[in-house]
Amino acid sequence: MFTKEEQKQYNRHLILDKIGLEGQLKLKQAKVLVIGAGGLGCPVLQYLTAAGVGTIGIIDDDVVDQSNLQRQILYTIDDIGFSKAESAAKRLSKLNPFIQFNVYKEKLTRDNAISMFNAYDVIVDGSDNFSTRYLTNDAAVLTNKPLVYGAIFKFEGQVSVFNYNGSATYRCLYPTPPKPEESPNCSQIGVLGVLPGIIGGFQANEAIKIICGIGEVLANKLLMYNTLNMRQMTLNLEKTSKSKVTVLEDDYDFFCGIKAIANEITLVELEENTEKYHLLDVREDWEREQHHIGGQHIPLGELQQRFEEIDITKNVVVYCKSGIRSKKGITFLEEQIKEIKFINLKNGLG
């Protein structure tokens, strides 16, 4: 059942009332998928690994940036530029060699979510955008998986458990998504470095309670925590008709108000007509230093303050790594500048 080394590894659980041998075996047999290996994902992954969850899936298509190190505790300077999912699994395997890690260096999409969720018992959401949160919620409902939710904003955080034994879901809390301009992310407004650790720790705790069948799971409730005054409160949530999901949305970006971009160009098409356009790179500084195709550089998080610097003597092709950030940038720029067209580099630089 457990080797001598595993017994040493999990000793404090094995002697703990309400966990013990039975609870530790449940943890060993459990499969948990963690969406995002960033601020929230790092502490969730670290504590689930330490606790002995037998199979842990990590899905994240991003790479480590130096600005992540202020809060994403699994990474070091040496990991900059490398896959978060791979780097996290490598680091965590040194913490607990008895865990199987499934690494997915890809984005969660409507095409892979259902099949992926079906392979796990519990889903933990560490994402940082509304499109992914709604997709995660809907896929969890359709696959009947409990979803441990966490979110952070500057100095405050939220935690809840959705779709647990028929409980309220994310759509009960947020029936409609906020407008993109009303939901800035950490790269735009900042976040207290320790906050993800606190909220991620709460999320890991809920996942362990669900697996072991102990305590009172945070279902039909929303815990809100403020680091500035160390106050927390728990609100009751009611299940509504919005909790019913029958199919996934066709396009979660569109659903969340990130409109489809009418004008797109491929990299090959751009290279054939470079003289016709100005280029705007909205990636981070370190990405620019590694590789770029020229043009002006304004990181997406600085665009609202610096958009007037853009050269508007020609139509502008906006580019990033995958085409997602450039779409967000174009959505903003089209409201500010009417004189020219903004064109998205389809699928980015790759």
C-alpha positions in Angstrom: 0.0 0.0 0.0 2.7 2.5 1.0 6.4 1.8 0.9 8.6 2.6 3.9 9.8 5.8 2.2 6.2 6.9 1.5 5.3 6.2 5.2 8.2 8.5 6.2 7.1 11.1 3.6 3.5 11.2 4.8 4.1 10.5 8.5 2.4 13.6 9.8 -0.7 12.8 7.8 -0.7 9.1 8.8 -0.8 10.0 12.5 -3.3 12.8 11.9 -6.9 12.3 13.1 -9.4 12.5 10.1 -6.6 11.7 7.6 -4.7 8.6 8.7 -4.0 5.6 6.5 -7.5 5.8 4.8 -7.3 9.5 4.0 -3.7 9.2 2.7 -4.7 6.3 0.4 -7.5 8.5 -1.0 -5.0 11.2 -1.7 -2.6 8.7 -3.4 -5.4 7.4 -5.6 -6.8 10.9 -6.5 -6.2 12.7 -9.8 -6.3 16.5 -9.7 -6.0 18.9 -12.7 -4.6 22.3 -11.9 -5.3 24.9 -14.6 -2.5 27.5 -14.7 0.9 27.2 -13.1 1.1 30.9 -12.2 0.5 32.8 -9.0 -2.3 30.6 -7.7 -1.2 27.4 -9.4 2.2 27.4 -7.8 1.1 27.1 -4.1 -1.8 24.8 -5.1 0.7 22.5 -6.9 3.2 22.7 -4.1 0.8 21.7 -1.3 -1.0 19.0 -3.3 2.3 17.5 -4.2 3.5 17.6 -0.6 0.2 16.1 0.5 0.6 13.1 -1.7 -2.0 13.5 -4.4 -1.1 10.6 -6.7 -1.7 12.1 -10.1 -1.4 15.9 -10.8 -2.1 17.4 -14.2 -0.6 20.8 -15.0 -1.9 22.8 -17.9 -0.2 26.0 -18.9 1.0 27.3 -22.3 3.0 30.1 -20.9 6.7 30.5 -20.1 8.4 31.9 -17.0 9.0 35.7 -17.1 11.2 37.5 -14.6 8.2 39.5 -13.4 6.6 36.2 -12.3 9.2 35.6 -9.6 7.7 38.1 -7.2 4.9 35.7 -6.5 5.3 32.4 -8.5 7.3 30.6 -5.9 8.2 27.4 -7.9 10.5 29.2 -10.3 14.0 30.7 -10.2 16.0 33.0 -12.5 17.2 29.9 -14.3 13.6 29.0 -15.4 13.1 32.3 -17.3 12.0 31.6 -20.8 11.1 28.0 -20.1 7.7 26.3 -20.0 5.9 26.9 -16.7 4.2 23.5 -16.7 7.5 21.7 -17.4 9.5 23.8 -14.9 6.9 23.3 -12.2 6.8 19.5 -12.7 10.6 19.3 -12.6 10.7 21.3 -9.3 7.8 19.4 -7.7 9.2 16.0 -8.5 12.1 16.9 -6.2 9.7 17.6 -3.4 7.8 14.4 -3.8 9.2 11.6 -6.1 6.1 9.5 -5.6 3.8 11.7 -7.7 2.9 11.3 -11.3 2.8 14.6 -13.2 1.0 15.0 -16.5 2.3 18.1 -18.2 0.2 19.9 -20.9 2.1 22.7 -22.5 -1.1 24.0 -24.2 -4.0 26.4 -23.7 -7.2 25.0 -22.2 -9.8 25.2 -25.0 -13.3 24.1 -25.8 -11.7 21.4 -27.9 -9.6 19.7 -25.2 -11.4 20.7 -21.9 -14.0 17.9 -21.8 -11.6 15.0 -22.6 -9.1 16.4 -20.2 -11.5 16.9 -17.3 -12.9 13.4 -17.7 -9.5 12.0 -16.7 -9.4 13.7 -13.3 -11.4 13.7 -10.1 -11.1 17.4 -9.0 -10.4 20.5 -11.0 -8.5 23.5 -9.5 -8.8 26.8 -11.3 -5.7 28.9 -11.1 -6.4 30.9 -14.3 -6.3 34.7 -14.5 -8.9 35.6 -17.1 -12.7 35.3 -17.4 -12.7 33.4 -20.7 -10.8 30.5 -19.1 -12.9 30.7 -15.9 -16.2 30.4 -17.8 -14.8 27.6 -19.9 -13.5 25.8 -16.8 -16.8 26.1 -15.1 -18.9 24.9 -18.0 -16.6 21.9 -18.7 -16.7 21.0 -15.0 -20.5 21.0 -15.0 -20.7 18.9 -18.2 -18.2 16.4 -16.8 -19.7 16.6 -13.3 -16.4 17.4 -11.6 -16.0 19.6 -8.4 -14.3 22.8 -9.2 -12.1 24.7 -6.7 -12.1 28.3 -7.7 -9.7 31.1 -6.6 -9.2 34.6 -7.8 -7.0 37.5 -6.8 -7.1 41.3 -7.2 -4.4 43.7 -5.9 -4.7 42.9 -2.1 -7.9 40.8 -2.0 -8.8 37.2 -2.9 -11.8 34.9 -3.3 -12.2 31.2 -2.9 -15.2 28.8 -3.5 -16.0 25.3 -4.5 -18.4 25.0 -7.4 -20.4 22.1 -8.8 -19.9 20.0 -5.6 -22.8 17.6 -5.1 -25.1 19.8 -7.1 -23.9 23.1 -5.5 -23.8 26.6 -7.1 -21.5 27.2 -10.0 -19.4 30.1 -11.2 -22.2 31.3 -13.4 -24.3 31.6 -10.2 -21.7 34.0 -8.9 -21.1 35.8 -12.2 -24.1 35.3 -14.5 -22.6 37.6 -17.1 -18.9 38.4 -17.6 -17.6 41.9 -17.0 -16.4 44.0 -19.9 -12.7 43.5 -20.7 -11.8 47.0 -19.7 -13.4 46.4 -16.3 -11.2 43.4 -15.5 -7.5 44.3 -15.7 -5.0 41.6 -14.9 -1.9 41.5 -12.6 0.4 42.8 -15.4 -1.7 45.9 -15.6 -2.5 46.7 -12.0 -0.1 44.6 -9.9 -0.7 42.2 -7.1 0.7 41.7 -3.6 3.3 39.0 -3.8 2.0 36.9 -0.8 -1.7 37.0 -1.8 -1.6 34.1 -4.3 0.1 32.0 -1.7 -2.7 32.7 0.8 -5.5 32.1 -1.7 -3.7 29.1 -3.3 -3.3 27.6 0.1 -7.0 27.8 0.7 -7.6 26.2 -2.7 -5.3 23.3 -1.9 -7.1 22.9 1.4 -10.5 22.6 -0.2 -9.1 20.0 -2.7 -7.8 17.9 0.1 -11.0 18.1 2.0 -13.0 17.0 -1.1 -10.7 14.1 -1.7 -10.6 12.9 1.9 -14.2 13.6 2.6 -13.5 15.7 5.7 -14.6 19.0 7.1 -17.1 21.4 5.5 -16.4 22.0 1.9 -16.7 25.6 0.8 -19.7 24.9 -1.5 -22.5 27.4 -1.9 -20.2 29.9 -0.1 -17.7 32.5 -1.2 -14.8 33.3 1.1 -13.4 36.8 0.6 -10.0 37.7 2.1 -8.4 41.1 2.5 -4.6 41.2 3.2 -4.6 44.9 4.2 -6.8 44.5 7.3 -6.6 40.7 7.6 -10.3 40.4 7.5 -12.3 37.7 5.9 -16.0 37.1 5.4 -18.0 34.2 3.9 -21.0 35.0 1.8 -23.8 32.5 1.0 -24.3 31.6 -2.7 -27.6 30.4 -4.1 -27.8 28.0 -7.0 -29.6 29.6 -9.9 -30.9 28.6 -13.3 -27.6 29.9 -14.7 -25.9 26.8 -13.2 -27.4 24.7 -16.0 -25.0 24.1 -18.8 -25.8 21.9 -21.8 -23.0 22.8 -24.2 -19.8 24.7 -24.3 -19.8 28.2 -25.8 -18.6 28.4 -29.4 -16.1 31.2 -28.5 -15.4 32.1 -24.9 -13.4 35.2 -25.8 -16.4 36.5 -27.7 -18.7 35.6 -24.9 -16.5 37.6 -22.5 -16.6 40.6 -24.8 -13.2 40.1 -26.4 -14.6 40.6 -29.9 -13.3 38.8 -32.9 -10.8 40.7 -35.0 -12.0 41.3 -38.5 -8.6 42.0 -39.9 -5.9 39.4 -39.6 -2.7 38.6 -41.5 -0.4 35.6 -41.4 3.3 35.9 -40.8 4.0 34.7 -44.4 1.6 37.3 -45.8 3.2 40.0 -43.6 6.7 39.1 -44.8 5.6 39.6 -48.4 4.2 43.1 -47.7 6.2 44.5 -44.8 6.5 48.0 -46.5 2.7 48.4 -46.3 2.5 48.3 -42.5 3.9 49.6 -39.2 4.4 46.9 -36.6 3.5 47.0 -32.9 4.9 44.4 -30.5 2.8 44.1 -27.4 4.9 41.4 -25.7 7.0 41.8 -22.6 10.5 43.2 -22.6 12.2 39.8 -22.2 10.3 38.4 -25.1 11.3 41.3 -27.2 14.9 40.8 -26.3 14.8 37.1 -27.3 13.2 37.6 -30.7 11.2 40.2 -32.7 10.3 41.1 -36.2 10.8 44.8 -35.8 8.4 47.7 -35.2 7.4 49.7 -32.2 7.4 48.0 -28.8 4.7 48.8 -26.2 3.9 46.0 -23.7 0.1 45.3 -23.5 0.1 46.4 -19.8 1.4 49.9 -20.8 -0.9 50.4 -23.9 -3.5 52.4 -22.1 -0.9 55.0 -21.0 1.2 55.0 -24.2 -1.2 54.5 -27.1 -0.6 58.0 -28.3 3.0 57.1 -29.1 1.9 54.8 -32.0 2.8 55.8 -35.5 -0.5 56.1 -37.4 0.9 57.1 -40.8 0.2 53.5 -42.0 -2.1 50.7 -40.9 -0.6 48.8 -37.9 0.0 45.1 -37.5 -0.1 44.2 -33.8 1.7 41.1 -32.8 2.5 38.9 -29.7 3.4 35.3 -29.1 0.1 33.6 -29.8 -2.3 36.3 -31.1 -4.3 36.6 -27.9 -2.7 39.6 -26.3 -2.6 41.4 -29.7 -6.4 40.9 -30.0 -6.9 42.5 -26.6 -4.7 45.4 -27.6 -6.6 45.9 -30.9 -9.9 45.9 -29.0 -8.6 48.8 -26.9 -6.8 50.6 -29.7 -9.8 50.6 -32.1 -11.8 52.6 -29.5 -9.0 55.2 -29.2 -7.7 55.6 -32.8 -10.1 55.8 -35.7 -7.8 57.0 -38.4 -6.2 53.7 -39.4 -6.8 49.9 -39.3 -5.3 47.7 -36.7 -4.5 44.2 -38.0 -3.8 41.1 -35.9 -0.9 38.8 -36.6 -2.8 35.5 -36.8 -1.4 33.0 -34.2 1.4 35.4 -33.3 5.1 34.6 -33.6 4.6 31.1 -32.2 
